[in-house]
């Protein structure tokens, strides 16, 4: 007799990390959190172009807030992935290490599309940070615990 192989259930949640982390009943229970936030390029996502054209220091504070929300959702030793444009990559890499834990990988995703012009395709790239969720110094300073 051969036993049936069971597969764990997979649940995909599409939501705003910050809003979801406030209401999620399973904070700290997700194996993977992926965040692809606005890139602060001045696009109108419905709240006007100025909402996506913030001063750099304000945008970076928001990035840290988004990363913290993603870290809060990830289970201990889960994975948090965050994608940003070149201009914010250095700060984001630092923030991911501080707020999430050690880096597993940094991927530079190259793409060709007409983001800025309708007539000619442009070469663009994004930095994709992949980090493991562990208890960080940030957690210890704020009294956050992880059952690792």
C-alpha positions in Angstrom: 0.0 0.0 0.0 1.3 3.5 -0.9 0.4 6.4 1.3 -1.0 9.4 -0.4 1.4 12.3 -0.4 -0.2 15.4 1.2 0.7 18.9 0.2 0.4 21.8 2.6 -2.2 24.3 1.7 -1.1 27.4 -0.1 -2.8 30.7 0.4 -2.0 33.8 -1.6 -3.1 37.1 -0.1 -2.9 40.2 -2.2 -3.0 43.2 0.1 -1.3 46.3 1.2 1.4 45.1 3.7 0.9 47.9 6.2 -2.9 47.7 6.3 -2.9 43.9 6.3 -0.4 43.7 9.1 -2.8 45.8 11.3 -5.7 43.5 10.8 -4.1 40.1 10.1 -5.1 37.6 12.7 -2.0 35.5 11.8 0.8 38.1 12.2 4.1 36.2 12.2 2.7 33.2 10.3 3.4 33.8 6.6 6.2 31.9 4.9 6.8 34.6 2.3 6.0 38.3 2.1 6.6 40.1 -1.2 6.4 43.9 -1.4 6.5 45.9 -4.6 5.7 49.4 -3.4 5.4 52.6 -5.5 8.8 53.7 -6.7 8.4 57.4 -6.0 8.6 58.3 -9.6 5.7 60.7 -9.8 3.0 58.4 -11.1 -0.6 59.0 -10.4 -2.0 55.9 -8.8 -5.3 57.6 -8.0 -4.1 60.1 -5.3 -2.4 62.5 -7.7 1.2 62.6 -8.9 2.5 64.3 -5.8 1.6 61.2 -3.7 4.3 59.3 -5.6 6.8 62.2 -5.7 7.8 62.6 -2.1 11.0 64.1 -0.8 13.7 61.3 -0.5 13.8 61.3 3.3 10.0 61.0 3.5 9.9 58.2 1.0 12.7 56.3 2.8 10.7 56.6 6.0 7.8 55.0 4.2 10.1 52.3 2.8 11.1 51.4 6.4 7.5 51.4 7.5 6.6 49.0 4.6 9.6 46.8 5.4 8.6 46.7 9.1 5.0 45.7 8.2 6.3 42.9 6.0 8.7 41.7 8.7 5.8 41.6 11.2 3.8 39.4 8.9 6.6 36.9 8.2 7.0 33.9 10.4 10.4 33.3 12.1 12.8 32.1 9.4 10.3 33.1 6.8 11.3 35.2 3.8 10.6 38.9 3.1 11.2 40.1 -0.5 11.2 43.8 -1.3 11.7 45.4 -4.8 12.9 49.0 -5.3 14.5 51.1 -8.1 18.2 51.8 -8.3 18.0 55.1 -6.5 16.7 53.6 -3.2 18.6 50.3 -3.3 21.4 51.1 -0.9 19.1 52.4 1.8 16.6 49.6 1.3 19.4 46.9 1.6 20.4 48.4 4.9 16.8 48.7 6.1 16.0 45.1 5.2 19.0 43.9 7.2 18.2 46.0 10.2 14.4 45.4 10.2 14.1 41.9 8.8 17.3 40.0 9.2 20.2 38.6 7.1 20.2 38.9 3.3 19.7 35.6 1.4 20.1 37.2 -2.0 20.0 40.5 -4.0 18.7 40.1 -7.5 19.0 42.8 -10.1 16.0 42.3 -12.4 16.6 43.8 -15.9 13.5 44.7 -17.9 12.8 46.5 -21.2 9.5 48.4 -21.6 8.2 51.8 -22.4 7.9 53.3 -19.0 8.9 56.8 -20.0 8.2 56.9 -23.6 5.6 55.5 -26.0 8.0 55.3 -29.0 11.0 53.7 -27.7 11.6 50.9 -25.2 13.9 51.7 -22.3 16.2 49.5 -20.3 15.4 49.5 -16.6 16.4 47.4 -13.7 15.0 46.9 -10.2 16.7 45.6 -7.1 15.0 42.7 -5.4 16.1 42.1 -1.8 15.5 38.6 -0.3 16.0 38.4 3.5 15.3 35.8 6.2 13.2 36.9 9.1 15.0 36.6 12.3 15.0 38.5 15.6 17.0 41.6 14.9 18.6 44.3 17.0 15.6 46.5 16.0 13.2 43.9 17.5 15.3 43.7 20.7 15.4 47.5 21.2 11.6 47.7 20.8 10.8 44.6 22.8 9.4 42.6 19.9 9.8 38.9 20.4 10.0 36.1 17.9 9.6 32.5 18.9 12.6 31.2 17.0 
